[in-house]
Amino acid sequence: MSLSTKNMDAELAAKLFELMCLIRRFEEESARLYMLGKIKGFLHLYIGEEAVAAGAIPPLREDDYIVTHYRDHGHALARGLKPNAIMAELMGKETGCSGGKGGSMHLFDTEKGFMGGYAIVGGQLPIATGLALAIKQRGQDQVVACFFGDGAVNEGEFHEALNLAALWKLPVLFFLENNLYGMGTHVERSRAGGKDIFDAASAYKIPAKQINGMDLSEVRETTIDALNRVRSGDGPVFLEAICYRFRGHSMADPSAYRKSTEVDEWRDKDPLESFKQTASQQGLLSAEDVLRISDSVEKTVKEAILFGEESARPPAESLYEHVYAE
């Protein structure tokens, strides 16, 4: 694997490494809390895919929008949602970013332009296209970043969204996180075209590129180029990041459909370890930096857990809030 820290100084390298570490530790602790029964419902972890969120989301402007799938914790953290509010949401507390009513799959923060994780596979794609249409009608230059997995590309919404975005030259960055598995089915068993999905965008005349989703620098540089093109008014761009989730589809998944040797091969490409090694070799990350970042992340995650545990659950009467009915 060829890794780099292109166009990064020491400050940026440390900042992005810390973000990846935060996502990793937040997810590891979320798994532990789920096993303790403090987080209920569904829980889909982002462990292994941190380079995508850390590479693709920071280059967005504050007024851009994000819509994503139900494996959304990493995206929310990368967008700057407070770890306290996210953890409280996972625990179903009223101090959560969705008032404790959304849980793991429905993180939301309009002030951050984070327009939700969506539990319906592919459901975020037409939402992204609609947001982009509104941007164009208003004559603005914002971008909608739409994240989705390989399981969504066989849904009708995928084709409908790409078609309209291309037809109307809408400002959407379609970002596919291809972790090779839609739940327990490998992409080569579910898609006639195989694992190289970015070719599908050519049917709609959308420029597309496949990248190494385990390489933070490659994700970041490619995303910056794509955002510049989308923002110029030329219409959507499609990026496919090849990545891998180290854990099962969800906490309820024993992952028996994957060979341990396959998982081990991908763990050798761990984006955190790879970036740490590369940045250290290039003089951008010292041993002292790594220790400082580790301590800072541990403190942040512990504070988030304590905040969630000490927060109250939504009162019963809150069931009637934000309901659009007579």
Secondary structure, 3 states (H helix, E strand, C coil): CCCCCCCCCHHHHHHHHHHHHHHHHHHHHHHHHHHCCCCCCCCCCCCCCHHHHHHHCCCCCCCCEEEEECCCHHHHHHHCCCHHHHHHHHCCCCCCCCCCCCCCCCCCEHHHCEEEEECCCCCHHHHHHHHHHHHHHCCCCCCEEEEEEHHHHHCHHHHHHHHHHHHCCCCEEEEEEECCEECCEEHHHHCCCCCCCHHHHHHHCCCEEEEECCCHHHHHHHHHHHHHHHHHHHCCEEEEEECCCCCCCCCCCCCCCCCHHHHHHHHCCCHHHHHHHHHHHCCCCCHHHHHHHHHHHHHHHHHHHHHHHHCCCCCHHHHHCCCCCC
